Amino acid sequence: AQKITQTQPGMFVQEKEAVTLDCTYDTSDQSYGLFWYKQPSSGEMIFLIYQGSYDEQNATEGRYSLNFQKARKSANLVISASQLGDSAMYFCAMREGRNYGQNFVFGPGTRLSVLP
Amino acid sequence: GAVVSQHPSRVICKSGTSVKIECRSLDFQATTMFWYRQFPKQSLMLMATSNEGSKATYEQGVEKDKFLINHASLTLSTLTVTSAHPEDSSFYICSIKTGLAADTQYFGPGTRLTVL
């Protein structure tokens, strides 16, 4: 079974508008971390935002916020005031367990295109 | 975040040759580094976990004799693709484990390998 599901293979958004990228996850661990990465056409993976399973407040980093709904096991990324430079692949990832040696599991990604 | 470099960024080689890819942590001592592989339009798949001073841990289905990993220091891990074949053509990305609270992984810019 997929541990990370991103149901939107592609998304379009108008410049300056907000967009939500969906991510649902599957884990039986109580302690886990959720991450979002951006991958532009250059290929580099850029860390955007992190949400811990015990964090009560939704994480925010500048124009990025994470809509964390633990009961629904969803961790959607919200990008406000989209910019042309936001066009990229976006990956949701999860680290399970308290053991920080655990590796990440990545979702299939969502390609975001920002329209001028 | 931590800065990670990879060299080379792009390599083209003939079938049957070996290719070495370097991953360097420029400002962080990384006891653990990860090697990922990404096929076109797909997500990242973990290949192996590289531990400084010990043998790497390979994921199921990854041939350790074909993908040799050496983590000789806290700042350098190398991946050698031995006797490369066209099916090994891919984007190879390394990341470092920071050990910070969120245990965010920081990624290198990736190496695009093309085997003719």
gemmi code that builds the backbone of each chain (N, CA, C; Angstrom):
import gemmi

chains = {
    "A": [
        ("ALA", (0.840, -1.187, 0.000), (0.000, 0.000, 0.000), (0.886, 1.252, 0.000)),
        ("GLN", (0.409, 2.263, -0.681), (1.145, 3.519, -0.748), (1.175, 4.166, 0.621)),
        ("LYS", (2.357, 4.600, 1.027), (2.471, 5.281, 2.312), (2.112, 6.746, 2.156)),
        ("ILE", (2.442, 7.316, 1.017), (2.164, 8.726, 0.739), (1.387, 8.808, -0.562)),
        ("THR", (0.278, 9.474, -0.523), (-0.551, 9.630, -1.714), (-0.690, 11.104, -2.053)),
        ("GLN", (-0.400, 11.412, -3.299), (-0.643, 12.756, -3.811), (-1.524, 12.562, -5.037)),
        ("THR", (-2.786, 12.942, -4.910), (-3.778, 12.582, -5.922), (-3.779, 13.513, -7.125)),
        ("GLN", (-3.047, 14.608, -7.057), (-3.053, 15.587, -8.145), (-1.739, 15.487, -8.915)),
        ("PRO", (-1.717, 14.823, -10.054), (-0.473, 14.759, -10.811), (-0.056, 16.129, -11.338)),
        ("GLY", (-1.058, 16.976, -11.643), (-0.749, 18.301, -12.145), (-1.763, 19.311, -11.652)),
        ("MET", (-1.278, 20.520, -11.392), (-2.165, 21.597, -10.927), (-1.786, 22.890, -11.640)),
        ("PHE", (-2.801, 23.713, -11.896), (-2.564, 25.043, -12.457), (-3.110, 26.080, -11.483)),
        ("VAL", (-2.406, 27.180, -11.390), (-2.889, 28.275, -10.541), (-2.491, 29.591, -11.201)),
        ("GLN", (-3.360, 30.566, -11.021), (-3.063, 31.892, -11.558), (-2.088, 32.594, -10.617)),
        ("GLU", (-1.164, 33.326, -11.208), (-0.216, 34.098, -10.410), (-0.966, 34.946, -9.387)),
        ("LYS", (-0.415, 35.013, -8.177), (-0.914, 35.795, -7.039), (-2.070, 35.118, -6.306)),
        ("GLU", (-2.549, 34.001, -6.831), (-3.603, 33.294, -6.112), (-2.996, 32.210, -5.225)),
        ("ALA", (-3.823, 31.692, -4.320), (-3.380, 30.611, -3.432), (-3.718, 29.262, -4.060)),
        ("VAL", (-2.925, 28.254, -3.682), (-3.166, 26.906, -4.204), (-2.892, 25.902, -3.100)),
        ("THR", (-3.673, 24.825, -3.095), (-3.493, 23.749, -2.112), (-3.097, 22.475, -2.821)),
        ("LEU", (-1.994, 21.897, -2.380), (-1.523, 20.618, -2.920), (-1.814, 19.538, -1.877)),
        ("ASP", (-2.498, 18.490, -2.316), (-2.971, 17.472, -1.385), (-1.907, 16.415, -1.071)),
        ("CYS", (-1.951, 15.929, 0.147), (-1.087, 14.831, 0.567), (-1.787, 14.060, 1.673)),
        ("THR", (-1.942, 12.772, 1.482), (-2.419, 11.911, 2.562), (-1.373, 10.850, 2.811)),
        ("TYR", (-1.352, 10.359, 4.046), (-0.300, 9.427, 4.416), (-0.886, 8.267, 5.202)),
        ("ASP", (-0.092, 7.232, 5.300), (-0.534, 6.029, 5.999), (0.587, 5.565, 6.910)),
        ("THR", (0.316, 5.543, 8.191), (1.294, 5.045, 9.152), (0.580, 4.580, 10.408)),
        ("SER", (1.189, 3.615, 11.063), (0.660, 3.158, 12.349), (1.496, 3.700, 13.507)),
        ("ASP", (2.569, 4.434, 13.155), (3.398, 5.029, 14.203), (2.697, 6.229, 14.814)),
        ("GLN", (2.977, 6.463, 16.090), (2.441, 7.651, 16.754), (3.343, 8.854, 16.524)),
        ("SER", (4.617, 8.574, 16.332), (5.585, 9.635, 16.118), (6.086, 9.588, 14.680)),
        ("TYR", (5.882, 10.671, 13.977), (6.327, 10.730, 12.585), (6.464, 12.194, 12.187)),
        ("GLY", (7.115, 12.397, 11.078), (7.297, 13.748, 10.570), (6.854, 13.830, 9.125)),
        ("LEU", (6.328, 14.954, 8.756), (5.854, 15.165, 7.389), (6.596, 16.350, 6.785)),
        ("PHE", (7.001, 16.207, 5.559), (7.841, 17.199, 4.900), (7.286, 17.501, 3.509)),
        ("TRP", (7.548, 18.698, 3.073), (7.285, 19.051, 1.679), (8.584, 19.558, 1.060)),
        ("TYR", (8.829, 19.061, -0.146), (9.992, 19.485, -0.915), (9.528, 19.989, -2.274)),
        ("LYS", (10.305, 20.926, -2.790), (10.057, 21.479, -4.131), (11.201, 21.057, -5.032)),
        ("GLN", (10.882, 20.597, -6.220), (11.919, 20.211, -7.172), (11.706, 20.975, -8.475)),
        ("PRO", (12.463, 22.046, -8.688), (12.357, 22.762, -9.971), (12.993, 21.947, -11.083)),
        ("SER", (12.948, 22.481, -12.280), (13.455, 21.733, -13.441), (14.941, 21.429, -13.325)),
        ("SER", (15.660, 22.178, -12.510), (17.089, 21.915, -12.324), (17.330, 20.590, -11.595)),
        ("GLY", (16.335, 20.091, -10.894), (16.455, 18.795, -10.249), (16.713, 18.830, -8.754)),
        ("GLU", (17.186, 19.942, -8.251), (17.509, 20.008, -6.831), (16.249, 19.905, -5.972)),
        ("MET", (16.348, 19.181, -4.896), (15.251, 19.050, -3.942), (15.398, 20.124, -2.870)),
        ("ILE", (14.410, 20.990, -2.764), (14.469, 22.117, -1.842), (13.465, 21.897, -0.720)),
        ("PHE", (13.964, 21.879, 0.508), (13.094, 21.704, 1.665), (12.228, 22.940, 1.860)),
        ("LEU", (10.923, 22.716, 2.067), (9.997, 23.823, 2.246), (9.478, 23.949, 3.661)),
        ("ILE", (8.968, 22.833, 4.208), (8.248, 22.935, 5.468), (8.159, 21.573, 6.136)),
        ("TYR", (8.078, 21.588, 7.459), (8.031, 20.364, 8.257), (6.894, 20.434, 9.278)),
        ("GLN", (6.242, 19.294, 9.493), (5.200, 19.189, 10.521), (5.438, 17.916, 11.317)),
        ("GLY", (5.590, 18.038, 12.611), (5.731, 16.863, 13.457), (4.365, 16.351, 13.885)),
        ("SER", (4.285, 15.074, 14.119), (2.984, 14.472, 14.442), (2.424, 14.979, 15.764)),
        ("TYR", (3.300, 15.454, 16.646), (2.824, 15.957, 17.937), (2.641, 17.470, 17.941)),
        ("ASP", (2.958, 18.096, 16.823), (2.785, 19.547, 16.771), (1.304, 19.873, 16.697)),
        ("GLU", (0.864, 20.722, 17.608), (-0.561, 21.048, 17.644), (-0.934, 22.139, 16.660)),
        ("GLN", (0.036, 22.977, 16.369), (-0.249, 24.062, 15.432), (0.261, 23.699, 14.037)),
        ("ASN", (-0.451, 24.184, 13.038), (-0.006, 23.987, 11.665), (1.286, 24.752, 11.420)),
        ("ALA", (2.200, 24.110, 10.710), (3.472, 24.740, 10.417), (3.300, 25.821, 9.345)),
        ("THR", (4.060, 26.883, 9.485), (4.073, 27.940, 8.472), (5.519, 28.365, 8.230)),
        ("GLU", (5.819, 28.656, 6.960), (7.131, 29.167, 6.572), (6.918, 30.148, 5.430)),
        ("GLY", (6.847, 31.417, 5.780), (6.640, 32.409, 4.738), (5.320, 32.200, 4.019)),
        ("ARG", (5.384, 32.009, 2.704), (4.159, 31.816, 1.923), (3.643, 30.377, 1.976)),
        ("TYR", (4.386, 29.510, 2.642), (3.997, 28.103, 2.730), (3.358, 27.817, 4.086)),
        ("SER", (2.270, 27.105, 4.062), (1.681, 26.616, 5.301), (1.208, 25.186, 5.073)),
        ("LEU", (1.177, 24.442, 6.152), (0.811, 23.044, 6.074), (-0.506, 22.868, 6.824)),
        ("ASN", (-1.512, 22.406, 6.129), (-2.818, 22.147, 6.730), (-2.819, 20.707, 7.223)),
        ("PHE", (-2.503, 20.548, 8.512), (-2.319, 19.227, 9.103), (-3.612, 18.789, 9.773)),
        ("GLN", (-4.198, 17.703, 9.257), (-5.401, 17.134, 9.851), (-5.084, 15.695, 10.224)),
        ("LYS", (-4.700, 15.531, 11.476), (-4.155, 14.256, 11.934), (-5.162, 13.126, 11.821)),
        ("ALA", (-6.391, 13.389, 12.206), (-7.406, 12.331, 12.194), (-7.663, 11.834, 10.768)),
        ("ARG", (-7.533, 12.730, 9.827), (-7.760, 12.365, 8.430), (-6.475, 11.934, 7.750)),
        ("LYS", (-5.351, 12.032, 8.488), (-4.031, 11.693, 7.957), (-3.764, 12.453, 6.658)),
        ("SER", (-3.957, 13.751, 6.744), (-3.646, 14.581, 5.582), (-2.722, 15.716, 5.998)),
        ("ALA", (-1.903, 16.123, 5.066), (-0.913, 17.175, 5.316), (-0.780, 17.991, 4.037)),
        ("ASN", (-1.793, 18.769, 3.766), (-1.820, 19.522, 2.517), (-0.935, 20.758, 2.602)),
        ("LEU", (-0.286, 21.069, 1.514), (0.567, 22.260, 1.424), (-0.246, 23.389, 0.797)),
        ("VAL", (-0.228, 24.526, 1.445), (-0.903, 25.706, 0.909), (0.163, 26.730, 0.543)),
        ("ILE", (0.144, 27.163, -0.697), (1.045, 28.217, -1.150), (0.197, 29.452, -1.392)),
        ("SER", (0.494, 30.512, -0.683), (-0.277, 31.743, -0.856), (0.446, 32.646, -1.861)),
        ("ALA", (-0.324, 33.505, -2.510), (0.248, 34.495, -3.428), (1.261, 33.861, -4.371)),
        ("SER", (0.794, 32.919, -5.182), (1.683, 32.163, -6.066), (2.514, 33.075, -6.959)),
        ("GLN", (3.741, 32.623, -7.188), (4.666, 33.342, -8.058), (5.081, 32.426, -9.204)),
        ("LEU", (5.516, 33.023, -10.300), (5.924, 32.223, -11.457), (7.027, 31.243, -11.084)),
        ("GLY", (7.883, 31.637, -10.165), (8.976, 30.779, -9.728), (8.528, 29.595, -8.896)),
        ("ASP", (7.261, 29.552, -8.553), (6.748, 28.408, -7.798), (6.462, 27.214, -8.707)),
        ("SER", (6.510, 27.419, -9.997), (6.277, 26.315, -10.942), (7.359, 25.257, -10.751)),
        ("ALA", (6.945, 24.064, -10.392), (7.897, 22.988, -10.066), (7.120, 21.732, -9.709)),
        ("MET", (7.869, 20.655, -9.444), (7.284, 19.449, -8.852), (7.330, 19.609, -7.343)),
        ("TYR", (6.288, 19.158, -6.684), (6.225, 19.229, -5.232), (6.012, 17.822, -4.681)),
        ("PHE", (6.879, 17.444, -3.741), (6.813, 16.116, -3.159), (6.499, 16.205, -1.673)),
        ("CYS", (5.563, 15.390, -1.262), (5.266, 15.199, 0.149), (6.059, 13.985, 0.616)),
        ("ALA", (6.613, 14.048, 1.811), (7.418, 12.930, 2.306), (7.131, 12.709, 3.784)),
        ("MET", (7.395, 11.495, 4.230), (7.144, 11.153, 5.629), (8.338, 10.412, 6.196)),
        ("ARG", (8.673, 10.747, 7.427), (9.653, 9.985, 8.191), (8.891, 9.362, 9.348)),
        ("GLU", (8.983, 8.031, 9.465), (8.257, 7.339, 10.515), (9.151, 7.054, 11.702)),
        ("GLY", (8.549, 6.999, 12.849), (9.226, 6.474, 14.015), (10.084, 7.474, 14.750)),
        ("ARG", (10.423, 7.123, 15.961), (11.272, 7.966, 16.793), (12.735, 7.829, 16.425)),
        ("ASN", (13.065, 6.736, 15.776), (14.455, 6.503, 15.415), (14.805, 7.399, 14.240)),
        ("TYR", (15.677, 8.351, 14.510), (15.995, 9.293, 13.456), (16.836, 8.688, 12.353)),
        ("GLY", (17.079, 7.413, 12.446), (17.742, 6.743, 11.334), (16.774, 6.300, 10.263)),
        ("GLN", (15.501, 6.474, 10.515), (14.516, 6.046, 9.523), (14.619, 6.901, 8.276)),
        ("ASN", (14.408, 6.270, 7.146), (14.505, 7.016, 5.899), (13.157, 7.629, 5.553)),
        ("PHE", (13.223, 8.473, 4.571), (12.029, 9.116, 4.086), (11.317, 8.237, 3.075)),
        ("VAL", (9.997, 8.431, 3.022), (9.198, 7.863, 1.936), (8.560, 9.033, 1.212)),
        ("PHE", (8.717, 9.058, -0.088), (8.207, 10.172, -0.888), (6.929, 9.787, -1.607)),
        ("GLY", (6.069, 10.773, -1.774), (4.892, 10.590, -2.612), (5.260, 10.729, -4.075)),
        ("PRO", (4.306, 10.503, -4.972), (4.578, 10.546, -6.414), (4.779, 11.954, -6.953)),
        ("GLY", (4.382, 12.949, -6.187), (4.603, 14.322, -6.626), (3.424, 14.945, -7.336)),
        ("THR", (3.392, 16.272, -7.295), (2.402, 17.079, -8.015), (3.154, 18.156, -8.791)),
        ("ARG", (2.857, 18.259, -10.074), (3.494, 19.309, -10.877), (2.619, 20.552, -10.858)),
        ("LEU", (3.148, 21.618, -10.310), (2.421, 22.883, -10.218), (2.895, 23.819, -11.315)),
        ("SER", (1.945, 24.364, -12.024), (2.249, 25.363, -13.051), (1.543, 26.655, -12.682)),
        ("VAL", (2.309, 27.714, -12.555), (1.747, 29.022, -12.221), (1.613, 29.823, -13.513)),
        ("LEU", (0.420, 30.274, -13.771), (0.119, 30.983, -15.021), (0.200, 32.491, -14.824)),
        ("PRO", (0.797, 33.201, -15.776), (0.910, 34.672, -15.627), (-0.426, 35.355, -15.867)),
    ],
    "B": [
        ("GLY", (19.661, 26.051, 5.802), (19.885, 24.627, 5.925), (21.271, 24.212, 5.492)),
        ("ALA", (21.564, 22.961, 5.691), (22.865, 22.429, 5.324), (23.076, 22.475, 3.813)),
        ("VAL", (24.319, 22.655, 3.420), (24.658, 22.740, 2.002), (25.310, 21.438, 1.570)),
        ("VAL", (24.774, 20.888, 0.498), (25.263, 19.609, -0.025), (25.616, 19.795, -1.495)),
        ("SER", (26.781, 19.300, -1.874), (27.171, 19.386, -3.282), (27.335, 17.993, -3.855)),
        ("GLN", (27.195, 17.901, -5.158), (27.417, 16.654, -5.875), (28.273, 16.936, -7.097)),
        ("HIS", (29.120, 15.934, -7.392), (29.971, 16.073, -8.563), (30.134, 14.719, -9.234)),
        ("PRO", (29.983, 14.611, -10.526), (29.630, 15.695, -11.450), (28.127, 15.948, -11.445)),
        ("SER", (27.711, 17.014, -12.078), (26.287, 17.296, -12.171), (25.665, 16.507, -13.321)),
        ("ARG", (26.501, 16.195, -14.286), (26.003, 15.473, -15.456), (27.140, 14.626, -16.007)),
        ("VAL", (26.841, 13.385, -16.348), (27.883, 12.522, -16.921), (27.272, 11.607, -17.965)),
        ("ILE", (28.019, 11.473, -19.047), (27.629, 10.552, -20.121), (28.755, 9.538, -20.261)),
        ("CYS", (28.418, 8.284, -20.259), (29.465, 7.270, -20.371), (29.011, 6.141, -21.277)),
        ("LYS", (29.975, 5.350, -21.673), (29.681, 4.195, -22.521), (29.282, 3.007, -21.664)),
        ("SER", (28.492, 2.153, -22.229), (28.065, 0.947, -21.532), (29.284, 0.109, -21.153)),
        ("GLY", (29.289, -0.373, -19.920), (30.389, -1.205, -19.453), (31.412, -0.470, -18.610)),
        ("THR", (31.365, 0.845, -18.634), (32.311, 1.616, -17.826), (31.730, 1.868, -16.440)),
        ("SER", (32.606, 2.304, -15.536), (32.172, 2.629, -14.174), (32.189, 4.134, -13.981)),
        ("VAL", (31.261, 4.602, -13.197), (31.118, 6.040, -12.960), (31.046, 6.300, -11.459)),
        ("LYS", (31.841, 7.264, -10.998), (31.827, 7.609, -9.569), (31.156, 8.959, -9.387)),
        ("ILE", (30.240, 9.016, -8.442), (29.535, 10.253, -8.107), (29.870, 10.614, -6.667)),
        ("GLU", (30.267, 11.860, -6.460), (30.631, 12.311, -5.120), (29.512, 13.149, -4.501)),
        ("CYS", (29.337, 12.976, -3.222), (28.380, 13.774, -2.465), (29.127, 14.366, -1.276)),
        ("ARG", (29.120, 15.688, -1.189), (29.844, 16.358, -0.118), (28.916, 17.219, 0.731)),
        ("SER", (29.087, 17.097, 2.026), (28.398, 17.981, 2.951), (29.354, 19.116, 3.261)),
        ("LEU", (28.985, 20.326, 2.876), (29.944, 21.437, 2.919), (30.018, 22.111, 4.284)),
        ("ASP", (28.967, 22.060, 5.065), (28.988, 22.794, 6.322), (28.395, 22.002, 7.474)),
        ("PHE", (28.362, 20.694, 7.311), (27.749, 19.850, 8.339), (28.435, 18.500, 8.328)),
        ("GLN", (28.749, 17.987, 9.504), (29.365, 16.664, 9.580), (28.257, 15.615, 9.573)),
        ("ALA", (28.190, 14.893, 8.492), (27.087, 13.966, 8.273), (27.541, 12.533, 8.517)),
        ("THR", (27.078, 11.953, 9.612), (27.400, 10.550, 9.856), (26.583, 9.638, 8.953)),
        ("THR", (25.483, 10.162, 8.476), (24.621, 9.368, 7.604), (24.251, 10.171, 6.373)),
        ("MET", (24.425, 9.536, 5.226), (23.995, 10.118, 3.959), (23.115, 9.106, 3.251)),
        ("PHE", (22.248, 9.600, 2.421), (21.329, 8.733, 1.675), (21.545, 8.929, 0.178)),
        ("TRP", (21.377, 7.843, -0.545), (21.437, 7.904, -2.004), (20.078, 7.516, -2.570)),
        ("TYR", (19.573, 8.396, -3.432), (18.284, 8.180, -4.076), (18.473, 8.110, -5.584)),
        ("ARG", (17.476, 7.515, -6.199), (17.453, 7.434, -7.657), (16.085, 7.922, -8.105)),
        ("GLN", (16.089, 8.691, -9.176), (14.831, 9.226, -9.672), (14.762, 9.046, -11.180)),
        ("PHE", (13.814, 8.238, -11.634), (13.582, 8.080, -13.059), (12.709, 9.229, -13.542)),
        ("PRO", (12.738, 9.521, -14.852), (11.977, 10.656, -15.376), (10.511, 10.607, -14.969)),
        ("LYS", (10.043, 11.723, -14.481), (8.637, 11.912, -14.105), (8.201, 10.951, -12.997)),
        ("GLN", (9.143, 10.491, -12.221), (8.803, 9.641, -11.088), (9.351, 10.232, -9.799)),
        ("SER", (8.972, 9.618, -8.704), (9.407, 10.113, -7.413), (10.788, 9.563, -7.068)),
        ("LEU", (11.305, 10.008, -5.951), (12.603, 9.528, -5.492), (12.450, 8.163, -4.841)),
        ("MET", (13.392, 7.291, -5.135), (13.415, 5.973, -4.509), (14.747, 5.819, -3.786)),
        ("LEU", (14.668, 5.491, -2.513), (15.888, 5.309, -1.740), (16.634, 4.071, -2.221)),
        ("MET", (17.934, 4.236, -2.467), (18.764, 3.110, -2.875), (19.509, 2.522, -1.682)),
        ("ALA", (20.112, 3.419, -0.898), (20.953, 2.934, 0.190), (21.197, 4.037, 1.193)),
        ("THR", (21.513, 3.599, 2.389), (21.893, 4.502, 3.474), (23.378, 4.330, 3.709)),
        ("SER", (24.086, 5.436, 3.643), (25.539, 5.406, 3.753), (25.948, 5.877, 5.141)),
        ("ASN", (26.633, 5.021, 5.870), (27.060, 5.339, 7.229), (28.570, 5.503, 7.280)),
        ("GLU", (29.027, 6.579, 7.865), (30.446, 6.870, 7.927), (31.180, 5.787, 8.698)),
        ("GLY", (32.182, 5.237, 8.060), (33.021, 4.243, 8.715), (32.474, 2.835, 8.744)),
        ("SER", (31.339, 2.617, 8.139), (30.795, 1.256, 8.117), (30.151, 0.976, 6.765)),
        ("LYS", (29.702, -0.245, 6.588), (29.111, -0.619, 5.308), (27.744, 0.037, 5.116)),
        ("ALA", (27.449, 0.303, 3.865), (26.157, 0.907, 3.559), (25.040, -0.125, 3.696)),
        ("THR", (23.858, 0.366, 3.951), (22.668, -0.467, 4.025), (21.855, -0.253, 2.757)),
        ("TYR", (21.653, -1.330, 2.018), (20.981, -1.222, 0.732), (19.509, -1.593, 0.854)),
        ("GLU", (18.699, -0.921, 0.069), (17.274, -1.250, 0.022), (17.062, -2.517, -0.803)),
        ("GLN", (15.949, -3.139, -0.549), (15.640, -4.372, -1.273), (15.605, -4.111, -2.768)),
        ("GLY", (16.246, -4.986, -3.505), (16.256, -4.876, -4.956), (17.403, -4.071, -5.512)),
        ("VAL", (18.208, -3.462, -4.666), (19.363, -2.687, -5.118), (20.613, -3.552, -4.980)),
        ("GLU", (21.318, -3.742, -6.080), (22.493, -4.614, -6.075), (23.689, -3.893, -5.473)),
        ("LYS", (24.162, -4.383, -4.370), (25.264, -3.705, -3.688), (26.574, -3.824, -4.454)),
        ("ASP", (26.724, -4.876, -5.252), (27.953, -5.022, -6.033), (27.953, -4.128, -7.252)),
        ("LYS", (26.785, -3.665, -7.633), (26.690, -2.787, -8.800), (26.779, -1.321, -8.363)),
        ("PHE", (26.215, -1.019, -7.235), (26.209, 0.352, -6.727), (27.057, 0.382, -5.450)),
        ("LEU", (28.341, 0.664, -5.647), (29.284, 0.643, -4.527), (29.261, 1.981, -3.809)),
        ("ILE", (29.115, 1.928, -2.514), (29.046, 3.152, -1.721), (30.177, 3.151, -0.717)),
        ("ASN", (30.866, 4.282, -0.664), (31.960, 4.469, 0.273), (31.737, 5.778, 1.017)),
        ("HIS", (31.664, 5.690, 2.324), (31.452, 6.885, 3.155), (32.674, 7.010, 4.058)),
        ("ALA", (33.742, 7.524, 3.473), (35.042, 7.488, 4.139), (35.225, 8.582, 5.179)),
        ("SER", (34.466, 9.654, 5.087), (34.622, 10.742, 6.045), (33.251, 11.329, 6.359)),
        ("LEU", (33.239, 12.255, 7.306), (31.965, 12.853, 7.720), (31.429, 13.845, 6.696)),
        ("THR", (32.211, 14.103, 5.664), (31.758, 15.084, 4.682), (31.691, 14.530, 3.265)),
        ("LEU", (32.041, 13.270, 3.074), (32.091, 12.736, 1.717), (31.557, 11.321, 1.649)),
        ("SER", (30.636, 11.113, 0.721), (30.173, 9.768, 0.375), (30.240, 9.655, -1.141)),
        ("THR", (30.653, 8.492, -1.625), (30.711, 8.285, -3.069), (29.856, 7.094, -3.464)),
        ("LEU", (29.247, 7.232, -4.620), (28.462, 6.157, -5.234), (29.124, 5.822, -6.555)),
        ("THR", (29.532, 4.566, -6.709), (30.133, 4.124, -7.962), (29.191, 3.153, -8.653)),
        ("VAL", (28.789, 3.522, -9.847), (27.964, 2.639, -10.664), (28.927, 1.804, -11.498)),
        ("THR", (29.020, 0.529, -11.195), (29.984, -0.326, -11.877), (29.352, -0.970, -13.105)),
        ("SER", (30.177, -1.100, -14.153), (29.724, -1.725, -15.393), (28.341, -1.203, -15.776)),
        ("ALA", (28.295, 0.087, -15.988), (27.005, 0.746, -16.223), (26.352, 0.267, -17.514)),
        ("HIS", (25.040, 0.193, -17.480), (24.240, -0.156, -18.647), (23.200, 0.928, -18.883)),
        ("PRO", (22.629, 0.976, -20.087), (21.643, 2.030, -20.373), (20.507, 2.101, -19.354)),
        ("GLU", (20.114, 0.987, -18.790), (19.017, 1.020, -17.814), (19.418, 1.682, -16.503)),
        ("ASP", (20.735, 1.933, -16.332), (21.189, 2.648, -15.130), (21.079, 4.159, -15.313)),
        ("SER", (20.757, 4.587, -16.528), (20.585, 6.023, -16.775), (19.482, 6.549, -15.872)),
        ("SER", (19.805, 7.570, -15.114), (18.844, 8.067, -14.135), (19.400, 9.340, -13.503)),
        ("PHE", (18.608, 9.918, -12.623), (19.033, 11.075, -11.835), (19.343, 10.553, -10.438)),
        ("TYR", (20.580, 10.741, -10.003), (20.997, 10.238, -8.697), (21.155, 11.429, -7.749)),
        ("ILE", (20.496, 11.332, -6.608), (20.507, 12.444, -5.649), (20.946, 11.918, -4.289)),
        ("CYS", (21.841, 12.654, -3.653), (22.218, 12.284, -2.292), (21.597, 13.280, -1.323)),
        ("SER", (21.488, 12.859, -0.091), (21.012, 13.760, 0.955), (21.767, 13.446, 2.234)),
        ("ILE", (21.767, 14.405, 3.142), (22.420, 14.171, 4.417), (21.395, 14.214, 5.534)),
        ("LYS", (21.668, 13.442, 6.546), (20.825, 13.393, 7.742), (21.446, 14.350, 8.739)),
        ("THR", (20.669, 15.338, 9.135), (21.256, 16.374, 9.976), (21.223, 16.022, 11.454)),
        ("GLY", (20.301, 15.150, 11.847), (20.207, 14.815, 13.259), (19.572, 15.893, 14.108)),
        ("LEU", (19.081, 16.942, 13.452), (18.385, 17.983, 14.196), (16.997, 17.480, 14.570)),
        ("ALA", (16.272, 18.265, 15.327), (15.005, 17.801, 15.884), (14.055, 17.281, 14.813)),
        ("ALA", (13.936, 18.007, 13.731), (13.024, 17.578, 12.674), (13.667, 16.522, 11.793)),
        ("ASP", (14.969, 16.347, 11.943), (15.713, 15.403, 11.123), (15.454, 15.616, 9.639)),
        ("THR", (15.356, 16.867, 9.280), (15.163, 17.198, 7.876), (16.353, 16.729, 7.060)),
        ("GLN", (16.073, 16.165, 5.924), (17.148, 15.802, 5.013), (17.385, 16.953, 4.050)),
        ("TYR", (18.652, 17.247, 3.821), (19.017, 18.258, 2.841), (19.672, 17.559, 1.658)),
        ("PHE", (19.239, 17.942, 0.492), (19.617, 17.226, -0.711), (20.685, 17.948, -1.511)),
        ("GLY", (21.474, 17.151, -2.208), (22.387, 17.691, -3.187), (21.644, 18.044, -4.455)),
        ("PRO", (22.329, 18.677, -5.389), (21.683, 19.109, -6.627), (21.434, 17.984, -7.618)),
        ("GLY", (21.968, 16.808, -7.342), (21.721, 15.666, -8.217), (22.760, 15.512, -9.315)),
        ("THR", (22.863, 14.283, -9.813), (23.755, 13.937, -10.921), (22.941, 13.190, -11.961)),
        ("ARG", (22.969, 13.714, -13.172), (22.230, 13.038, -14.240), (23.189, 12.128, -14.992)),
        ("LEU", (22.944, 10.837, -14.916), (23.787, 9.843, -15.585), (23.095, 9.339, -16.834)),
        ("THR", (23.813, 9.397, -17.929), (23.325, 8.839, -19.192), (24.325, 7.807, -19.669)),
        ("VAL", (23.865, 6.591, -19.839), (24.732, 5.503, -20.301), (24.353, 5.165, -21.733)),
        ("LEU", (25.321, 5.290, -22.616), (25.042, 5.064, -24.047), (25.173, 3.590, -24.411)),
    ],
}
model = gemmi.Model(1)
for chain_id, residues in chains.items():
    chain = gemmi.Chain(chain_id)
    for i, (resn, *xyz) in enumerate(residues, 1):
        res = gemmi.Residue()
        res.name, res.seqid = resn, gemmi.SeqId(i, " ")
        for name, pos in zip(("N", "CA", "C"), xyz):
            atom = gemmi.Atom()
            atom.name, atom.element = name, gemmi.Element(name[0])
            atom.pos, atom.b_iso = gemmi.Position(*pos), 0.0
            res.add_atom(atom)
        chain.add_residue(res)
    model.add_chain(chain)
structure = gemmi.Structure()
structure.add_model(model)
structure.setup_entities()
